[in-house]
Amino acid sequence: MKIEIIGAESLGVRGLCCLVGVAEQKFLIDPGIALGFLRKGQAPHPVQVAASEVIREKIIQAWGLATDIVLSHFHGDHIPLADANPYQLDIARVENLNPGVRIWTKPPGFLSAKEQKRFAALKKRLDARWQEATSKIKPLHFSIPVPHGERTERNEMVMMTRIEENDIVFVHTSDIQLLDDDTVDLVLEWQPNILLADGPPLYLDQLSSNMRKRAWQNALRLAGSVDTLILDHHLMRSFEGLKWLDRLSFESGRQVLCAADFMREPRRLLEADRKKLYDETPVPLGWHHDYALGKVSTKDFQQFRPRQIKTFDRNQT
Protein backbone atom coordinates (compact mmCIF):
# COMPACT_ATOMS: atom_id res chain seq x y z
CA MET A 1 0.00 0.00 0.00
CA LYS A 2 1.31 3.42 -0.99
CA ILE A 3 -0.12 6.48 0.79
CA GLU A 4 0.50 10.03 -0.39
CA ILE A 5 -1.05 12.90 1.55
CA ILE A 6 -1.46 15.63 -1.04
CA GLY A 7 -3.12 18.49 0.79
CA ALA A 8 -3.55 19.38 4.46
CA GLU A 9 -3.01 22.35 6.75
CA SER A 10 0.52 21.32 7.78
CA LEU A 11 1.34 21.22 4.05
CA GLY A 12 0.10 24.79 3.61
CA VAL A 13 -3.57 24.49 2.55
CA ARG A 14 -6.98 23.60 3.94
CA GLY A 15 -8.03 20.05 3.11
CA LEU A 16 -7.40 16.40 3.86
CA CYS A 17 -6.67 14.93 0.45
CA CYS A 18 -4.73 11.74 -0.10
CA LEU A 19 -4.03 9.15 -2.81
CA VAL A 20 -3.84 5.49 -1.75
CA GLY A 21 -2.45 2.86 -4.10
CA VAL A 22 -3.32 -0.83 -3.69
CA ALA A 23 -2.06 -3.11 -6.46
CA GLU A 24 -3.51 -1.64 -9.68
CA GLN A 25 -6.12 0.47 -7.90
CA LYS A 26 -5.67 4.10 -6.90
CA PHE A 27 -8.09 5.71 -4.46
CA LEU A 28 -8.24 9.51 -4.36
CA ILE A 29 -9.98 10.74 -1.21
CA ASP A 30 -11.39 14.26 -0.78
CA PRO A 31 -9.89 16.01 -3.84
CA GLY A 32 -10.49 19.57 -2.75
CA ILE A 33 -8.54 22.57 -1.53
CA ALA A 34 -9.14 25.94 0.15
CA LEU A 35 -7.18 28.64 1.96
CA GLY A 36 -9.66 30.24 4.33
CA PHE A 37 -11.04 33.19 2.35
CA LEU A 38 -10.64 35.49 5.37
CA ARG A 39 -8.79 34.86 8.62
CA LYS A 40 -9.08 37.67 11.17
CA GLY A 41 -9.86 40.06 8.34
CA GLN A 42 -6.91 39.04 6.16
CA ALA A 43 -7.12 37.33 2.78
CA PRO A 44 -4.69 34.50 2.00
CA HIS A 45 -1.15 35.77 1.68
CA PRO A 46 0.33 35.25 -1.82
CA VAL A 47 2.81 32.79 -0.29
CA GLN A 48 -0.17 30.63 0.66
CA VAL A 49 -1.64 31.06 -2.80
CA ALA A 50 1.64 29.95 -4.38
CA ALA A 51 1.69 26.83 -2.22
CA SER A 52 -1.93 26.07 -3.09
CA GLU A 53 -1.21 26.27 -6.81
CA VAL A 54 1.34 23.48 -6.50
CA ILE A 55 -0.97 21.28 -4.43
CA ARG A 56 -3.95 21.94 -6.71
CA GLU A 57 -1.94 20.66 -9.68
CA LYS A 58 -1.04 17.53 -7.71
CA ILE A 59 -4.72 16.91 -6.98
CA ILE A 60 -5.61 17.32 -10.66
CA GLN A 61 -2.84 14.90 -11.63
CA ALA A 62 -4.08 12.38 -9.05
CA TRP A 63 -7.65 12.76 -10.39
CA GLY A 64 -6.40 11.62 -13.78
CA LEU A 65 -4.72 8.55 -12.28
CA ALA A 66 -7.48 7.45 -9.91
CA THR A 67 -9.57 4.31 -10.39
CA ASP A 68 -11.87 5.50 -7.58
CA ILE A 69 -12.62 8.90 -6.05
CA VAL A 70 -14.14 9.24 -2.58
CA LEU A 71 -16.02 12.36 -1.48
CA SER A 72 -16.52 12.16 2.28
CA HIS A 73 -18.81 15.22 2.24
CA PHE A 74 -19.39 18.30 0.11
CA HIS A 75 -17.57 21.15 1.82
CA GLY A 76 -15.48 23.35 -0.44
CA ASP A 77 -12.11 22.20 0.89
CA HIS A 78 -12.92 18.56 0.04
CA ILE A 79 -14.38 18.65 -3.50
CA PRO A 80 -14.08 20.53 -6.79
CA LEU A 81 -16.67 23.28 -7.09
CA ALA A 82 -18.78 24.81 -9.84
CA ASP A 83 -18.61 28.15 -8.01
CA ALA A 84 -15.01 27.92 -6.79
CA ASN A 85 -13.25 31.02 -5.49
CA PRO A 86 -9.73 31.72 -6.83
CA TYR A 87 -8.16 29.56 -4.10
CA GLN A 88 -10.28 26.42 -4.55
CA LEU A 89 -10.43 23.69 -7.20
CA ASP A 90 -12.70 24.69 -10.09
CA ILE A 91 -14.66 21.77 -11.50
CA ALA A 92 -13.66 22.92 -14.99
CA ARG A 93 -10.12 21.69 -14.27
CA VAL A 94 -11.26 18.05 -13.94
CA GLU A 95 -14.58 17.73 -15.81
CA ASN A 96 -13.03 16.22 -18.95
CA LEU A 97 -10.39 14.26 -17.08
CA ASN A 98 -10.66 10.52 -16.39
CA PRO A 99 -14.16 9.88 -17.81
CA GLY A 100 -15.99 6.92 -16.28
CA VAL A 101 -14.06 7.00 -13.01
CA ARG A 102 -16.01 5.63 -10.03
CA ILE A 103 -16.99 8.37 -7.55
CA TRP A 104 -18.21 7.28 -4.10
CA THR A 105 -20.47 9.53 -2.01
CA LYS A 106 -22.77 9.47 0.99
CA PRO A 107 -26.31 8.19 0.34
CA PRO A 108 -28.63 11.06 -0.75
CA GLY A 109 -30.59 10.90 2.50
CA PHE A 110 -27.54 12.18 4.38
CA LEU A 111 -26.96 15.24 2.21
CA SER A 112 -27.86 18.69 3.53
CA ALA A 113 -29.68 21.11 1.21
CA LYS A 114 -26.39 22.83 0.33
CA GLU A 115 -24.70 19.47 -0.26
CA GLN A 116 -27.54 18.37 -2.55
CA LYS A 117 -26.95 21.43 -4.75
CA ARG A 118 -23.23 20.77 -4.92
CA PHE A 119 -23.79 17.07 -5.61
CA ALA A 120 -26.17 17.96 -8.46
CA ALA A 121 -23.63 20.39 -9.93
CA LEU A 122 -20.88 17.76 -9.84
CA LYS A 123 -23.10 15.06 -11.31
CA LYS A 124 -24.08 17.37 -14.17
CA ARG A 125 -20.51 18.26 -15.04
CA LEU A 126 -18.56 15.05 -14.41
CA ASP A 127 -18.61 11.95 -16.60
CA ALA A 128 -18.36 9.34 -13.86
CA ARG A 129 -19.90 6.16 -12.46
CA TRP A 130 -21.55 7.51 -9.32
CA GLN A 131 -21.66 5.04 -6.47
CA GLU A 132 -23.44 5.20 -3.12
CA ALA A 133 -21.14 4.23 -0.29
CA THR A 134 -23.57 1.48 0.73
CA SER A 135 -22.11 -0.57 -2.14
CA LYS A 136 -18.99 -2.64 -1.55
CA ILE A 137 -15.92 -3.20 -3.66
CA LYS A 138 -12.74 -4.68 -2.25
CA PRO A 139 -10.61 -3.34 -0.69
CA LEU A 140 -12.89 -0.36 0.07
CA HIS A 141 -15.24 -0.15 3.03
CA PHE A 142 -17.23 2.88 4.18
CA SER A 143 -18.74 3.85 7.51
CA ILE A 144 -22.27 4.95 8.06
CA PRO A 145 -22.30 8.76 7.96
CA VAL A 146 -20.95 10.15 11.24
CA PRO A 147 -21.07 13.68 12.72
CA HIS A 148 -19.02 16.51 11.28
CA GLY A 149 -17.48 17.39 14.64
CA GLU A 150 -19.74 17.30 17.67
CA ARG A 151 -22.98 15.28 17.44
CA THR A 152 -25.82 17.79 17.14
CA GLU A 153 -29.07 17.90 15.17
CA ARG A 154 -27.81 20.63 12.86
CA ASN A 155 -24.36 19.22 12.13
CA GLU A 156 -23.75 17.70 8.72
CA MET A 157 -22.46 14.16 8.33
CA VAL A 158 -19.27 12.76 6.84
CA MET A 159 -18.32 9.24 5.87
CA MET A 160 -15.09 7.50 6.78
CA THR A 161 -13.10 5.22 4.48
CA ARG A 162 -11.27 1.99 5.27
CA ILE A 163 -8.81 0.43 2.80
CA GLU A 164 -7.19 -2.93 3.50
CA GLU A 165 -4.32 -4.73 1.83
CA ASN A 166 -2.94 -7.91 3.37
CA ASP A 167 -2.20 -6.96 7.00
CA ILE A 168 -2.31 -3.20 6.47
CA VAL A 169 -5.46 -1.21 7.25
CA PHE A 170 -5.57 2.49 6.34
CA VAL A 171 -8.44 4.65 7.58
CA HIS A 172 -9.32 8.21 6.50
CA THR A 173 -11.66 10.09 8.85
CA SER A 174 -12.50 13.46 7.40
CA ASP A 175 -13.67 16.30 9.68
CA ILE A 176 -14.65 14.20 12.71
CA GLN A 177 -12.56 16.55 14.92
CA LEU A 178 -12.38 13.77 17.60
CA LEU A 179 -15.49 15.28 19.22
CA ASP A 180 -17.83 12.27 19.13
CA ASP A 181 -17.00 9.22 21.25
CA ASP A 182 -19.12 6.81 19.17
CA THR A 183 -17.28 7.81 16.01
CA VAL A 184 -13.92 7.12 17.64
CA ASP A 185 -15.29 3.77 18.87
CA LEU A 186 -16.07 2.88 15.26
CA VAL A 187 -12.58 3.87 14.12
CA LEU A 188 -11.06 1.62 16.79
CA GLU A 189 -13.33 -1.27 15.73
CA TRP A 190 -11.82 -0.99 12.27
CA GLN A 191 -8.35 -1.63 13.81
CA PRO A 192 -6.31 0.67 11.57
CA ASN A 193 -2.55 0.41 11.34
CA ILE A 194 -2.44 3.86 9.76
CA LEU A 195 -5.01 6.53 10.54
CA LEU A 196 -5.33 9.95 8.88
CA ALA A 197 -7.78 11.95 10.97
CA ASP A 198 -9.01 15.47 11.52
CA GLY A 199 -8.11 16.94 14.91
CA PRO A 200 -10.10 19.49 16.94
CA PRO A 201 -10.39 23.12 15.77
CA LEU A 202 -8.55 24.69 18.69
CA TYR A 203 -8.37 28.02 16.86
CA LEU A 204 -12.14 28.53 17.32
CA ASP A 205 -13.11 30.45 20.44
CA GLN A 206 -16.48 28.67 20.58
CA LEU A 207 -14.82 25.30 21.18
CA SER A 208 -15.76 24.72 24.80
CA SER A 209 -13.49 23.32 27.50
CA ASN A 210 -15.62 20.16 27.59
CA MET A 211 -15.17 19.62 23.86
CA ARG A 212 -11.44 20.21 24.19
CA LYS A 213 -11.24 17.59 26.96
CA ARG A 214 -13.27 15.11 24.90
CA ALA A 215 -11.02 15.55 21.87
CA TRP A 216 -7.93 15.08 24.05
CA GLN A 217 -9.22 11.87 25.61
CA ASN A 218 -10.20 10.48 22.22
CA ALA A 219 -6.79 11.39 20.83
CA LEU A 220 -5.13 9.49 23.70
CA ARG A 221 -7.33 6.47 22.93
CA LEU A 222 -6.26 6.51 19.30
CA ALA A 223 -2.59 7.13 20.07
CA GLY A 224 -2.57 4.06 22.30
CA SER A 225 -4.10 1.80 19.66
CA VAL A 226 -2.90 2.92 16.21
CA ASP A 227 0.62 2.24 14.97
CA THR A 228 0.80 5.37 12.80
CA LEU A 229 -1.54 8.17 13.90
CA ILE A 230 -1.68 11.29 11.70
CA LEU A 231 -3.73 14.23 12.96
CA ASP A 232 -4.15 17.34 10.83
CA HIS A 233 -6.74 19.52 9.07
CA HIS A 234 -8.64 21.70 11.63
CA LEU A 235 -5.99 20.98 14.28
CA MET A 236 -3.18 22.50 12.21
CA ARG A 237 -4.89 25.84 11.62
CA SER A 238 -3.10 27.24 14.67
CA PHE A 239 0.23 26.88 16.42
CA GLU A 240 -1.75 25.91 19.49
CA GLY A 241 -2.71 22.79 17.53
CA LEU A 242 0.92 22.04 16.83
CA LYS A 243 1.77 22.27 20.54
CA TRP A 244 -1.26 20.06 21.28
CA LEU A 245 0.01 17.45 18.83
CA ASP A 246 3.49 17.39 20.33
CA ARG A 247 2.11 17.21 23.86
CA LEU A 248 0.02 14.24 22.73
CA SER A 249 3.19 12.51 21.56
CA PHE A 250 4.86 13.18 24.90
CA GLU A 251 1.97 12.11 27.14
CA SER A 252 1.02 9.03 25.09
CA GLY A 253 4.61 7.88 24.69
CA ARG A 254 3.89 7.41 20.96
CA GLN A 255 5.05 9.70 18.20
CA VAL A 256 1.93 11.27 16.69
CA LEU A 257 2.40 12.90 13.30
CA CYS A 258 0.90 15.65 11.22
CA ALA A 259 0.63 15.22 7.45
CA ALA A 260 3.91 17.02 6.80
CA ASP A 261 5.72 14.72 9.22
CA PHE A 262 4.30 11.65 7.50
CA MET A 263 5.34 12.96 4.08
CA ARG A 264 8.79 13.94 5.45
CA GLU A 265 8.26 17.57 4.46
CA PRO A 266 8.67 20.79 6.48
CA ARG A 267 5.71 21.77 8.62
CA ARG A 268 4.14 24.68 6.71
CA LEU A 269 1.32 26.07 8.84
CA LEU A 270 0.83 28.96 6.45
CA GLU A 271 -2.67 29.87 7.59
CA ALA A 272 -1.56 30.01 11.21
CA ASP A 273 1.38 32.14 10.03
CA ARG A 274 -0.77 34.51 7.93
CA LYS A 275 -0.25 37.62 10.09
CA LYS A 276 3.50 37.04 10.27
CA LEU A 277 3.63 36.58 6.49
CA TYR A 278 1.92 39.94 5.99
CA ASP A 279 4.27 41.60 8.49
CA GLU A 280 7.41 40.20 6.86
CA THR A 281 6.39 40.17 3.18
CA PRO A 282 4.18 43.11 2.20
CA VAL A 283 1.48 42.55 -0.43
CA PRO A 284 0.84 45.13 -3.17
CA LEU A 285 -2.47 46.97 -2.87
CA GLY A 286 -5.16 45.28 -4.96
CA TRP A 287 -3.14 42.09 -5.46
CA HIS A 288 -6.01 39.69 -4.62
CA HIS A 289 -8.43 41.46 -6.94
CA ASP A 290 -5.89 41.36 -9.77
CA TYR A 291 -5.06 37.72 -9.05
CA ALA A 292 -8.73 36.76 -9.35
CA LEU A 293 -8.79 38.45 -12.76
CA GLY A 294 -5.58 36.76 -13.89
CA LYS A 295 -3.68 40.04 -14.06
CA VAL A 296 -0.95 39.07 -11.57
CA SER A 297 0.70 35.81 -10.58
CA THR A 298 2.44 34.34 -7.54
CA LYS A 299 5.83 34.41 -9.29
CA ASP A 300 7.40 36.84 -6.82
CA PHE A 301 6.27 34.73 -3.85
CA GLN A 302 7.20 31.23 -4.99
CA GLN A 303 10.69 31.12 -3.48
CA PHE A 304 9.49 31.64 0.09
CA ARG A 305 10.93 29.21 2.63
CA PRO A 306 8.91 28.61 5.81
CA ARG A 307 10.50 29.15 9.18
CA GLN A 308 11.66 25.90 10.69
CA ILE A 309 9.16 24.34 13.08
CA LYS A 310 10.74 21.58 15.13
CA THR A 311 9.27 18.10 14.92
CA PHE A 312 8.77 16.39 18.28
CA ASP A 313 10.99 13.36 18.89
CA ARG A 314 10.17 11.44 22.05
CA ASN A 315 13.59 9.74 21.88
CA GLN A 316 15.14 13.10 22.82
CA THR A 317 13.16 13.43 26.04
N, C-alpha and C positions, 0 to 999 in steps of 0.2 A: 504494500500500500504506500502510495506517495501522496503526501499532503503538502499543499502550498497555500499559505494564507496570503491572499492578494491585497486585501484592503481592511484596515482596522485603525482605530484611533492611535495606537502606538506606532503605526506606520505612516501617520500623518493625515488620515482622512476619517470621516465618519462611515462606518459600515462594519460588516463582519462576513466578508466574502472569502470563500476558499474553493480550491479545485482539488478533488480527491481522485486519484487514479487507482483502479483495481483491475488488473489484467488489461483487457482491451477497452474497458469502460472508463469514462471520465465524467465525474459528477461535479457540476458547478453549482455551488450553493450561495444564494443571496447575491446575485450580480448587480449590485447597486452601489452608489457612492454619493456622499454629500459633504459639505464643509461647515454646516451651521451658518445659515444665511446672515444672522446677526448674533454676536456674543457680547453682551454688555455694551451694546450700541455700536460695535465695530464689525464691519464686513470682513470676510476672510482676507488675510494678508496675501499679497501676490506670491509669497514663498509657499503658502499653503496651496494656492491655485496651481503653482508649478508642480508641486508634488502630486496633486490630484490628477493632473493631465497624464502623468506617467502611469499612475495606477489605473486610470480609466482605460488607457490603451491595453493594459494587461488584462483587464476584465473583458474587453471586446475580443482580444485574441483567444482567451479561454472560452468565450461563448462559441467561437468558431470550431473549437476542438471538442466541445462537450458532446457526450452521448445522451446525457440527462441534465436538466436544469431544475433546481429546487428553489421555490419561492416560499420562504417560511411565513411571510405576511407581506402586506403591500404598502409599507412605509417607503418614503422616497430615498432612503439610504440603503434600501435592500433590493430595489428593482429598477429597471429602466422606465422612464416616464414619457408620456406624450406631451406633458406640459413642464418639462424639466427646466430648472433655472440654469444659469451658465456653469454651475459647479456640480451638476448632477449628470447622470447618463441619459442622454436623449435616445428615445426608442428608435429614432431614425438611424442611429449608428449600428443597430443590430437587426433591423427588420428584414433585411434581405440576406442575412448571414445564417448559415446552418439550417436551411429549410427542413422541416420534418422532425426536428429534434423533439424529444419528449420533455415536456415541462410539467412538473408536479406542483400542485397547489392544495391549499386547504379545501375541504368540501364547501360548496356555496353557502350552506347554512351557517357557517362560521365567519362569513365576511360582513364587515360593517358596511354602511351605506357608501362611505368614501372608498372602501376597498372594492366594492362591487363596481363602481365607476372605473377605477383603475384597472381592474381585471377585464372589464369589457373593452377598454381601450387597448390593452395588450393583446387580447384575443383577436381583435379586429385587425391589428397591424402585423402580428407575427404568424408566420406559416409554421405551425408546430402541432405535435400530437399532445393535446392537453389531457393530463391525467389527474384524477382526484387521488389524494394521498391515502385513500382507503384501499386502493389497489396495491398489489405486492409484486415486486420483481427483485429477485436476488441480485446483489446483496443489500438492497435498500430496505429499510423499515422506518415507518413514520409513527410518531406519537399521535394520540388524540390532541386536538388543539388545547394549549395550556395558556395561562394568563400572561399577558404582556406586562411583566412586573408584578405588582401586588394583585391579589385576587379581589376584584370588585365587580359590581354589575356593569359598570360603564367601560371597563378596560377591554381592549381588543385582545384577540387570541393569536398565538403563534404556534407553529408546529415544529417539533424537533426531529432531527434526522439521525438515524443509526446506520452505519455502513460496516460490514464485517467481512474480513478476509482471513481465512485460516484462524489463527488465534488472536488476531488484532481486531479490536472493536473501536471505531472512531465515532464520536457523537458530537453533533453541532446543535447548540441550544441557543437560538437567537432571541435576544431581548427578554430573557426571563428575569434578569437582574438579581437572581438568588433570593427573591422576596416571597416565594410561595413554597412552603414546606412540602406539599404534595408533589409539586413539580420536581423538586430535588429528589424526593423518594423515587420517582419514576426514572430519573437519570441513573440513580444508583442501582435500580433493578436491571437496567440495561448492561451493567458491569463494563463500562468503557475502560480501555487502556489509555486512550487519548481523548480528552474532552476539551472542546473549544466552546467557551461559554461567555455570556454577557454578565459583567459584574454590576454592582449597584451604582446608581448615578449620584455619587457623593457630592457632585458640584451643585445639585439642586437644593435650595434652602428648604423646600417643602418635604424633603425626605426626613421623616421623624426619627427620633432616637430609637424607638421600637423597631422600625424598619431597618435601621442601620445594624442593630443587634441581631435581628433575624438573618440578614444577609451575611453577617460575620459568622454566625453559628453554622449556617448552611455551607459557607466556604470552607470552614474547618472540617465539616463532614466530607466534603468532596476531596479536600487535600489529603485526608487520611485514607481514601479508598481508591483514588485514581493515580495511575503511574505517572502520567503526564497531564497536568492540569494547566490549561491556558485560559486566563481571564482577561477580557479586554472590553472593547466597545464603550458603553456608558462609563465604565470604571475609569478609563484612561482619558476622560475629558478634563481631568484636573490632576495637578501634582499631588493633591491629597490622595487620589486613587492610587498613584504610584507608591506612595508611602504605605498605604493600606495593603497593597500587594506584597511589598517586601516584608511588612510586619507579619503577614500571613505565612510567608515562607519561614520566618524565624520561629513563630509560635507553633506551627505545625511540624517543624523539623523536616519539611519537604520543600524542595525548590519549586515554587509556583511561578509560572511564566506569563508574560504578556506575548502578544503576537510577534512583536519585533524580536524578543528573546528567542522564540521558537524558530523564527526564520534566520536567526543569527545576523540581524541587522541592528543598527543603532536605534535606540528608543527616540522616536520623533513625535513628541506630544505637541504638535504644532498648534492645535486649537487651545490647549492650556497655555501655550506660550504666546498667544496672539498679541497681548498688550506689549510684551517685551519685544516682539518682532516690530511692531509699529514704532516703539521707542528707539530701536537701534537701526531700523531700515525704513526711512520715510517713504511714503507712497505719494506719487504725484496726484494733485487734485483732479478728480474726475476719472481716475484710472478704472474703477469698476464699471462705470457707465460705458467707457470706451471699450473695455474688454468685452462686455456683453454684445457690443456692436461689431466686434472683430477689428477694431481700429488699433488696438495695442495687443502685445503679447507678453508672455512671462519671461522672455529672453533674458532680461536684465536681472532676474531673480532666480535663475536656475542653478547657479553655482553656490547657493547658500549651503553651509554646513551646520547642522544643529549642534548646540552645545552638548557636551558629553554628559549623559545621565547614567550614573553607575548602576550596573546590574548587581542585584543581591547575590551573594554566594555564601551559603550557610557553612561551607567548609572553612571560611575565614573567621568565623565567630569563635 
